[in-house]
Amino acid sequence: MFNKNIKMVLAGIVMGLAVYQFIEGYIGNGIALIFLSLIFVFLYFRNELILLSFLRMRKQDMVGTEKWLSKIKNPAAALTKKQQGYYNYLYGIIFSQRNLTQAEKYFKKALKFGLNMDYDVAMAKLSLAGIAMQKRRKREATMLLQEAKKLDKNNMLTEQIKMMQQQMKKI
């Protein structure tokens, strides 16, 4: 909702108010204001619209996910690099059901900007491998599958990886 720089300015102002409250002797108000400033700092690193988009995605509501993501007008200015990665990652998941070329573009952008979790990187590479396999680029698909397999430390994607490897043998 707010620009990332405005969030940090608001956090600084609220922290200054907290210090003022401590000086005046209102310790409870100061502690409450510190917690309020921590909310702004948290929202600097985790964009609220992306969090709401992930909640919609969890409910398999792609239309709602796209609605929340479309409220981010200028992602380059409003988001940090990792947030831009997740912004493109979510759009890649949305477009993987509609347009594979667009989805591939978004997944590649997401990997370029970076994702925090190894599972998310593995999922993006697995999706890219599926797209490459459908476009008959077998070498690229096998390379991406191997990278996804290395990143899947909790073995959450092993079934999907095995299924894709079996499909690649048919090609």
N, C-alpha and C positions, 0 to 999 in steps of 0.2 A: 504494500500500500504506500509506504514511504520510501523515498530514495535511501540507499544504504548510507550515504553521508549524513542525511538528516537524522537517521537513527542514532549515529554516533554523537552528533551534536546534542540531541535530546538526552542521551545517556550522560553526557558531560554536565549538562545543565541540572539534571536531576541529582547527580552525584554532588555537585556544588551545593544544591539545596540541602542535601543530607548533611554535608559538613557544617553548613550554617545552623541546621537544627541541633547538631551535636554541640556546637559552640554555645548556643542559647540554652542548652540544658534539656532539650526535648529529645531524649535518647530514643524513645519508642518511635517517634516520627522519623528520626534519622535512619533507624534500621529499616523501617518500611520503605523509605525512599531509596535506600541502597538496593533492596529487592526489586523495586520498580525499575531502577536503572539497569539491573542485571537482565531484566526482560528485554530491554532495548538492545543490550549487547548480544543476547541470545538470538534475537530476531535479525541482527546484523549477519550472523553466521548461518542462520537457517531462515530462509525467506518464508514468510507466512503463507504466501500464495502457493508456493511449491509444496509446503506441508499440507495445505488443504487439497492440493491436487493429488498427493499421495494417498490421502484418506479416500478420495473418490476412486482412485485406481484400485485400492484395496477392496472396494465394493463392486469392482468390475464395471463401474459407470464411466465409460470412455467419453461420453458427451459431457458429463459433469467435469471430468478431468480437463478436457479441452477448454471448457468454459472458464475454469479457474486459471489455466495457463494463458488464455488469451487476454486476461486482465493485466498481464505484464506487458506494458507498451514497448519499452526499449530495454531488452534484456542486457545489452552490452553495458548500459549505464546503471541500471537498477540492481544488477546481480554481481556477486563475486565470481571468480573463475569456476569454482566448484559448483556454485549454484547454476551457472550457465551450463555446466556439464549435465546436471540433473534436469534442467529445463529441456535440453536437447534429447536426453535419454527418455523422458516422458513423452515427448513428441514422437520419438522413434517408435516407442511402443504403440502409440495411437495410430501412426501411419503404417505400421507393419500389417495392419488388418485391411488397409485401403490401397496404399500405393507403395510398392517395394522400393522403388527408386528414391522416393522421398524419405522413406524409413532408413535406407542405407545412408543417405546424406546426414540425417539427424544422429544416427548411431556413431558415425565417424566423427562428427563434431563433438559429441559427448565424450568420446575417448580422447579427443584432442584437448578438450578443456580439463578433463580428469574427473574421476568419480572417487568418492571416499572409500567405499567398501569394495573389497575384492570380489564379493558375490555380484555386485552390480556390474563391474568390469567384465566378469565372466559371462554374465547374462547378455551384455551388449555384444561381446565377441561371438557368443553362441547365436544370437540373432543375426549378426552379420554373416556368420558361416551358413546359416539357413538361406539367407538371401543370395549369397554367392553360389550355393548349391542349386538354387532354382534358376539362376542365370547361367548355369553350366560352367562355372569357374571352379573346377574341382581342386586344383592346387591351392588356391586361396582359401577355400573352405576347409581343407584338411589342416592348413596352418592355423587358421582361426580356432578350429576345434581343439587342436593341441594346446594352444594358449589358454583357451577356456578351461580345459581339463587341469592345467597347472594351477590356475587361479581358484578352482573350486575345491577349497581345502576342507569344507564341511560335507562334501559329497552330496550336495543338494541338487546338483544338475547331472548326476551320473546317468540317470535313466534317459534323459533327453540327449545327452552326448552319445550314448550307445545307440539310441534309435537313429540319430543322424548318421553315425558311422555305418550302420547297416544300410541305410538309404543310399549312402555314397558308394557302397559296393555295387549297387544296382546300376549306377550311372556308368 
